[in-house]
């Protein structure tokens, strides 16, 4: 499956979470929630957006490991 990416200013096809990709296609860490038909926010030249649901098979284990690491290290938890 080829991941669909969207340029800033394009209308989102469906509501959901989207992540920003840099010019190399790497994740920048910026995530947004979009409503259907809402325009994607401005981003630096060459940056795009993709739905979080389109993670590749190779990214899933890395994301799971990152999530596990963050939840097990107390210094990564927010102060309440």
VEXDODREN-7577 format. One record per atom (N, C-alpha, C): residue number from 1; atom name; y, z, x. Coordinates in Angstrom, 1 decimal. Layout:
BEGIN
+------+-------+--------+--------+--------+
! lodo ! dovex !      Y !      Z !      X !
+------+-------+--------+--------+--------+
!  NUM !    CA !      Y !      Z !      X !
...
+------+-------+--------+--------+--------+
END
This chain:
BEGIN
+------+-------+--------+--------+--------+
! lodo ! dovex !      Y !      Z !      X !
+------+-------+--------+--------+--------+
!    1 !     N !   -1.2 !    0.0 !    0.8 !
!    1 !    CA !    0.0 !    0.0 !    0.0 !
!    1 !     C !    1.2 !    0.0 !    0.9 !
!    2 !     N !    2.1 !   -0.9 !    0.6 !
!    2 !    CA !    3.4 !   -1.0 !    1.4 !
!    2 !     C !    4.4 !   -0.1 !    0.7 !
!    3 !     N !    5.0 !    0.8 !    1.5 !
!    3 !    CA !    6.0 !    1.8 !    0.9 !
!    3 !     C !    7.3 !    1.0 !    0.6 !
!    4 !     N !    7.8 !    1.3 !   -0.6 !
!    4 !    CA !    9.0 !    0.7 !   -1.0 !
!    4 !     C !   10.2 !    1.6 !   -0.5 !
!    5 !     N !   11.1 !    1.0 !    0.1 !
!    5 !    CA !   12.3 !    1.7 !    0.6 !
!    5 !     C !   13.5 !    1.2 !   -0.2 !
!    6 !     N !   14.5 !    2.1 !   -0.3 !
!    6 !    CA !   15.7 !    1.7 !   -1.0 !
!    6 !     C !   17.0 !    1.9 !   -0.2 !
!    7 !     N !   17.9 !    1.1 !   -0.3 !
!    7 !    CA !   19.2 !    1.2 !    0.4 !
!    7 !     C !   20.2 !    2.1 !   -0.3 !
!    8 !     N !   21.1 !    2.7 !    0.5 !
!    8 !    CA !   22.1 !    3.5 !   -0.2 !
!    8 !     C !   22.9 !    2.6 !   -1.2 !
!    9 !     N !   23.2 !    3.2 !   -2.4 !
!    9 !    CA !   23.9 !    2.5 !   -3.4 !
!    9 !     C !   23.0 !    1.8 !   -4.4 !
!   10 !     N !   21.7 !    1.6 !   -4.1 !
!   10 !    CA !   20.8 !    1.0 !   -5.0 !
!   10 !     C !   20.5 !    2.0 !   -6.1 !
!   11 !     N !   20.1 !    1.5 !   -7.3 !
!   11 !    CA !   19.7 !    2.4 !   -8.3 !
!   11 !     C !   18.2 !    2.8 !   -8.2 !
!   12 !     N !   18.0 !    4.1 !   -8.4 !
!   12 !    CA !   16.6 !    4.6 !   -8.3 !
!   12 !     C !   15.8 !    4.2 !   -9.5 !
!   13 !     N !   14.6 !    3.7 !   -9.2 !
!   13 !    CA !   13.7 !    3.2 !  -10.3 !
!   13 !     C !   13.1 !    4.3 !  -11.2 !
!   14 !     N !   13.0 !    5.5 !  -10.6 !
!   14 !    CA !   12.4 !    6.6 !  -11.4 !
!   14 !     C !   12.9 !    7.9 !  -10.8 !
!   15 !     N !   12.8 !    8.9 !  -11.7 !
!   15 !    CA !   13.2 !   10.2 !  -11.2 !
!   15 !     C !   12.2 !   10.8 !  -10.2 !
!   16 !     N !   12.7 !   11.6 !   -9.3 !
!   16 !    CA !   11.8 !   12.2 !   -8.3 !
!   16 !     C !   12.4 !   12.6 !   -7.0 !
!   17 !     N !   11.6 !   13.0 !   -6.1 !
!   17 !    CA !   12.1 !   13.4 !   -4.8 !
!   17 !     C !   12.0 !   12.2 !   -3.9 !
!   18 !     N !   13.0 !   12.0 !   -3.0 !
!   18 !    CA !   13.1 !   10.9 !   -2.1 !
!   18 !     C !   13.5 !   11.5 !   -0.8 !
!   19 !     N !   13.1 !   10.9 !    0.3 !
!   19 !    CA !   13.5 !   11.4 !    1.7 !
!   19 !     C !   14.2 !   10.2 !    2.4 !
!   20 !     N !   15.1 !   10.6 !    3.3 !
!   20 !    CA !   15.9 !    9.7 !    4.1 !
!   20 !     C !   15.1 !    9.3 !    5.3 !
!   21 !     N !   15.1 !    8.0 !    5.6 !
!   21 !    CA !   14.5 !    7.4 !    6.9 !
!   21 !     C !   15.6 !    6.9 !    7.7 !
!   22 !     N !   15.5 !    7.0 !    9.1 !
!   22 !    CA !   16.5 !    6.5 !   10.0 !
!   22 !     C !   16.1 !    5.0 !   10.2 !
!   23 !     N !   16.9 !    4.4 !   11.2 !
!   23 !    CA !   16.7 !    3.0 !   11.4 !
!   23 !     C !   15.3 !    2.6 !   12.0 !
!   24 !     N !   14.6 !    3.6 !   12.5 !
!   24 !    CA !   13.3 !    3.4 !   13.1 !
!   24 !     C !   12.2 !    3.7 !   12.1 !
!   25 !     N !   12.6 !    4.1 !   10.9 !
!   25 !    CA !   11.6 !    4.5 !    9.8 !
!   25 !     C !   11.1 !    5.9 !    9.9 !
!   26 !     N !   11.7 !    6.7 !   10.8 !
!   26 !    CA !   11.3 !    8.1 !   10.9 !
!   26 !     C !   12.1 !    9.0 !    9.9 !
!   27 !     N !   11.4 !   10.0 !    9.5 !
!   27 !    CA !   12.0 !   10.9 !    8.5 !
!   27 !     C !   13.2 !   11.7 !    9.2 !
!   28 !     N !   14.3 !   11.8 !    8.5 !
!   28 !    CA !   15.4 !   12.6 !    9.1 !
!   28 !     C !   15.4 !   14.0 !    8.7 !
!   29 !     N !   14.7 !   14.4 !    7.6 !
!   29 !    CA !   14.6 !   15.7 !    7.1 !
!   29 !     C !   15.5 !   16.0 !    5.9 !
!   30 !     N !   16.2 !   15.0 !    5.5 !
!   30 !    CA !   17.1 !   15.1 !    4.3 !
!   30 !     C !   16.3 !   14.6 !    3.1 !
!   31 !     N !   16.2 !   15.5 !    2.1 !
!   31 !    CA !   15.5 !   15.2 !    0.9 !
!   31 !     C !   16.4 !   15.4 !   -0.3 !
!   32 !     N !   16.3 !   14.5 !   -1.3 !
!   32 !    CA !   17.1 !   14.6 !   -2.5 !
!   32 !     C !   16.3 !   14.4 !   -3.7 !
!   33 !     N !   16.8 !   14.9 !   -4.9 !
!   33 !    CA !   16.1 !   14.7 !   -6.2 !
!   33 !     C !   17.0 !   13.7 !   -6.9 !
!   34 !     N !   16.4 !   12.6 !   -7.4 !
!   34 !    CA !   17.1 !   11.5 !   -8.1 !
!   34 !     C !   16.7 !   11.5 !   -9.5 !
!   35 !     N !   17.7 !   11.2 !  -10.4 !
!   35 !    CA !   17.4 !   10.9 !  -11.8 !
!   35 !     C !   17.2 !    9.4 !  -11.9 !
!   36 !     N !   16.4 !    8.9 !  -12.9 !
!   36 !    CA !   16.2 !    7.5 !  -13.1 !
!   36 !     C !   17.5 !    6.8 !  -13.3 !
!   37 !     N !   17.8 !    5.7 !  -12.6 !
!   37 !    CA !   19.0 !    4.9 !  -12.7 !
!   37 !     C !   20.1 !    5.4 !  -11.9 !
!   38 !     N !   20.0 !    6.6 !  -11.2 !
!   38 !    CA !   21.1 !    7.1 !  -10.4 !
!   38 !     C !   21.1 !    6.4 !   -9.1 !
!   39 !     N !   22.3 !    6.2 !   -8.5 !
!   39 !    CA !   22.5 !    5.5 !   -7.2 !
!   39 !     C !   22.1 !    6.4 !   -6.1 !
!   40 !     N !   21.5 !    5.8 !   -5.1 !
!   40 !    CA !   21.1 !    6.6 !   -3.9 !
!   40 !     C !   22.4 !    6.9 !   -3.1 !
!   41 !     N !   22.5 !    8.1 !   -2.5 !
!   41 !    CA !   23.8 !    8.5 !   -1.8 !
!   41 !     C !   24.0 !    7.7 !   -0.5 !
!   42 !     N !   25.2 !    7.7 !   -0.1 !
!   42 !    CA !   25.6 !    7.0 !    1.2 !
!   42 !     C !   24.8 !    7.6 !    2.3 !
!   43 !     N !   24.5 !    6.8 !    3.3 !
!   43 !    CA !   23.8 !    7.1 !    4.5 !
!   43 !     C !   24.3 !    6.3 !    5.7 !
!   44 !     N !   24.0 !    6.7 !    6.9 !
!   44 !    CA !   24.5 !    5.9 !    8.0 !
!   44 !     C !   23.8 !    4.5 !    8.0 !
!   45 !     N !   24.5 !    3.5 !    8.6 !
!   45 !    CA !   24.0 !    2.1 !    8.6 !
!   45 !     C !   22.6 !    2.1 !    9.1 !
!   46 !     N !   21.8 !    1.3 !    8.3 !
!   46 !    CA !   20.4 !    1.1 !    8.6 !
!   46 !     C !   19.4 !    2.2 !    8.1 !
!   47 !     N !   20.0 !    3.3 !    7.5 !
!   47 !    CA !   19.1 !    4.3 !    7.0 !
!   47 !     C !   18.7 !    3.9 !    5.6 !
!   48 !     N !   17.5 !    4.4 !    5.1 !
!   48 !    CA !   17.0 !    4.0 !    3.8 !
!   48 !     C !   16.4 !    5.3 !    3.2 !
!   49 !     N !   16.0 !    5.1 !    1.9 !
!   49 !    CA !   15.3 !    6.2 !    1.2 !
!   49 !     C !   14.0 !    5.7 !    0.7 !
!   50 !     N !   13.0 !    6.7 !    0.6 !
!   50 !    CA !   11.7 !    6.3 !    0.0 !
!   50 !     C !   11.2 !    7.5 !   -0.8 !
!   51 !     N !   10.4 !    7.3 !   -1.8 !
!   51 !    CA !    9.8 !    8.4 !   -2.6 !
!   51 !     C !    8.9 !    9.2 !   -1.7 !
!   52 !     N !    8.9 !   10.5 !   -1.9 !
!   52 !    CA !    8.0 !   11.4 !   -1.2 !
!   52 !     C !    6.5 !   11.1 !   -1.6 !
!   53 !     N !    6.3 !   10.5 !   -2.7 !
!   53 !    CA !    4.9 !   10.2 !   -3.1 !
!   53 !     C !    4.3 !    9.0 !   -2.3 !
!   54 !     N !    5.1 !    8.4 !   -1.5 !
!   54 !    CA !    4.6 !    7.3 !   -0.7 !
!   54 !     C !    4.3 !    7.6 !    0.8 !
!   55 !     N !    4.0 !    8.9 !    1.0 !
!   55 !    CA !    3.6 !    9.3 !    2.4 !
!   55 !     C !    2.3 !    8.5 !    2.8 !
!   56 !     N !    2.3 !    8.1 !    4.0 !
!   56 !    CA !    1.1 !    7.3 !    4.5 !
!   56 !     C !    0.0 !    8.3 !    4.8 !
!   57 !     N !   -1.2 !    7.8 !    4.9 !
!   57 !    CA !   -2.4 !    8.7 !    5.2 !
!   57 !     C !   -2.2 !    9.4 !    6.5 !
!   58 !     N !   -1.6 !    8.8 !    7.5 !
!   58 !    CA !   -1.3 !    9.5 !    8.7 !
!   58 !     C !   -0.3 !   10.6 !    8.6 !
!   59 !     N !    0.6 !   10.6 !    7.7 !
!   59 !    CA !    1.6 !   11.6 !    7.6 !
!   59 !     C !    1.1 !   12.8 !    6.8 !
!   60 !     N !    0.2 !   12.7 !    6.0 !
!   60 !    CA !   -0.3 !   13.8 !    5.2 !
!   60 !     C !   -0.8 !   15.0 !    6.0 !
!   61 !     N !   -1.7 !   14.8 !    7.0 !
!   61 !    CA !   -2.1 !   16.0 !    7.8 !
!   61 !     C !   -1.0 !   16.6 !    8.5 !
!   62 !     N !   -0.1 !   15.8 !    9.0 !
!   62 !    CA !    1.1 !   16.3 !    9.8 !
!   62 !     C !    2.0 !   17.2 !    8.9 !
!   63 !     N !    2.2 !   16.7 !    7.6 !
!   63 !    CA !    3.0 !   17.4 !    6.7 !
!   63 !     C !    2.3 !   18.7 !    6.3 !
!   64 !     N !    1.0 !   18.7 !    6.1 !
!   64 !    CA !    0.3 !   19.9 !    5.8 !
!   64 !     C !    0.3 !   20.9 !    6.9 !
!   65 !     N !    0.2 !   20.5 !    8.1 !
!   65 !    CA !    0.2 !   21.4 !    9.3 !
!   65 !     C !    1.6 !   22.0 !    9.4 !
!   66 !     N !    2.7 !   21.2 !    9.2 !
!   66 !    CA !    4.0 !   21.7 !    9.3 !
!   66 !     C !    4.3 !   22.8 !    8.2 !
!   67 !     N !    3.8 !   22.5 !    7.0 !
!   67 !    CA !    3.9 !   23.4 !    5.9 !
!   67 !     C !    3.2 !   24.7 !    6.2 !
!   68 !     N !    2.0 !   24.6 !    6.7 !
!   68 !    CA !    1.3 !   25.8 !    7.1 !
!   68 !     C !    2.0 !   26.6 !    8.2 !
!   69 !     N !    2.5 !   25.9 !    9.2 !
!   69 !    CA !    3.2 !   26.6 !   10.3 !
!   69 !     C !    4.4 !   27.3 !    9.8 !
!   70 !     N !    5.2 !   26.7 !    9.0 !
!   70 !    CA !    6.4 !   27.3 !    8.4 !
!   70 !     C !    6.1 !   28.5 !    7.6 !
!   71 !     N !    5.1 !   28.5 !    6.8 !
!   71 !    CA !    4.8 !   29.6 !    5.9 !
!   71 !     C !    4.2 !   30.8 !    6.6 !
!   72 !     N !    3.6 !   30.5 !    7.8 !
!   72 !    CA !    2.9 !   31.6 !    8.5 !
!   72 !     C !    3.9 !   32.3 !    9.6 !
!   73 !     N !    5.0 !   31.7 !    9.8 !
!   73 !    CA !    5.9 !   32.3 !   10.8 !
!   73 !     C !    7.1 !   33.0 !   10.1 !
!   74 !     N !    7.2 !   34.3 !   10.1 !
!   74 !    CA !    8.2 !   35.1 !    9.4 !
!   74 !     C !    9.6 !   34.7 !    9.7 !
!   75 !     N !    9.9 !   34.2 !   10.9 !
!   75 !    CA !   11.3 !   33.8 !   11.2 !
!   75 !     C !   11.7 !   32.6 !   10.5 !
!   76 !     N !   10.8 !   31.8 !    9.9 !
!   76 !    CA !   11.1 !   30.6 !    9.2 !
!   76 !     C !   11.4 !   30.9 !    7.7 !
!   77 !     N !   11.0 !   32.1 !    7.3 !
!   77 !    CA !   11.3 !   32.4 !    5.9 !
!   77 !     C !   12.7 !   32.8 !    5.6 !
!   78 !     N !   13.3 !   32.4 !    4.5 !
!   78 !    CA !   14.7 !   32.7 !    4.2 !
!   78 !     C !   14.9 !   34.2 !    4.0 !
!   79 !     N !   16.1 !   34.7 !    4.3 !
!   79 !    CA !   16.4 !   36.1 !    4.1 !
!   79 !     C !   16.7 !   36.3 !    2.6 !
!   80 !     N !   16.2 !   37.3 !    2.0 !
!   80 !    CA !   16.4 !   37.6 !    0.6 !
!   80 !     C !   17.3 !   38.8 !    0.4 !
+------+-------+--------+--------+--------+
END
